[in-house]
Amino acid sequence: MSELVRRLVKIQTDRGLTNAEFARMLGVNQATWSMVRSGSREPGKKVIEGAFRLWPELSYVYAQALQTETRAYHDGRVEAVTP
């Protein structure tokens, strides 16, 4: 689970929101949010845009994660994904 998703789950839990309520806030359907929350799906554009719209400070978390992932890839710590 990404740091962004962990933060979103914490926000949802702290506010006592159901998956349906939180999904509505993000602007996605409940099934999408449930899959992202469980880790069976990566957050897509709509989830990320909804999160940044509601909590702009999360864009920093996302940018840091991308930078770390990119650095690990270039350092050879992460193998390229091949089709």
C-alpha positions in Angstrom: 0.0 0.0 0.0 1.4 3.4 -1.0 2.0 6.2 1.5 -0.8 8.2 -0.2 -3.3 5.4 0.3 -2.2 4.9 3.9 -2.8 8.6 4.6 -6.2 8.5 2.9 -7.2 5.4 4.9 -6.2 7.2 8.1 -8.3 10.3 7.1 -11.3 8.0 6.4 -10.9 6.1 9.7 -10.3 9.2 11.8 -13.5 10.8 10.4 -15.5 7.6 10.8 -16.5 7.5 7.2 -17.8 4.5 5.3 -16.2 3.4 2.0 -19.2 4.8 0.2 -19.0 8.2 1.9 -15.3 8.5 1.4 -15.5 7.4 -2.2 -18.2 10.0 -2.9 -15.9 12.7 -1.4 -13.0 11.6 -3.7 -15.4 11.5 -6.7 -15.1 7.8 -7.4 -17.4 4.9 -7.0 -17.3 2.7 -3.9 -15.9 -0.3 -5.7 -12.9 1.7 -6.9 -12.1 3.1 -3.5 -12.6 -0.4 -1.9 -10.1 -1.9 -4.3 -7.6 0.9 -3.8 -8.0 0.7 0.0 -7.5 -3.1 0.0 -4.4 -2.9 -2.2 -5.9 -4.8 -5.1 -5.7 -1.7 -7.3 -3.4 1.2 -7.5 -5.0 4.7 -7.1 -5.9 6.0 -10.5 -6.1 9.6 -11.7 -9.5 10.2 -10.3 -8.6 9.0 -6.8 -5.3 11.1 -6.8 -7.1 14.2 -8.2 -9.8 13.9 -5.6 -7.3 13.5 -2.8 -5.3 16.5 -3.9 -8.5 18.6 -4.3 -9.6 17.8 -0.8 -6.2 17.7 0.9 -3.6 19.6 -1.2 -0.9 18.9 1.4 -1.0 15.2 0.2 0.6 16.2 -3.1 3.9 16.5 -1.2 3.5 12.9 0.1 2.8 11.7 -3.5 5.8 13.6 -4.9 8.1 12.3 -2.3 7.0 8.7 -3.0 7.5 9.1 -6.7 11.0 10.6 -6.2 12.0 7.7 -3.9 10.6 5.2 -6.4 12.4 6.8 -9.3 15.7 7.0 -7.4 15.5 3.3 -6.4 14.8 2.4 -10.0 17.8 4.4 -11.3 20.1 3.0 -8.5 19.2 -0.5 -9.7 17.2 -1.5 -6.6 14.0 -2.0 -8.5 13.8 -4.1 -11.6 12.0 -2.8 -14.7 8.6 -4.3 -15.3 8.4 -6.2 -18.6 5.2 -7.1 -20.3 
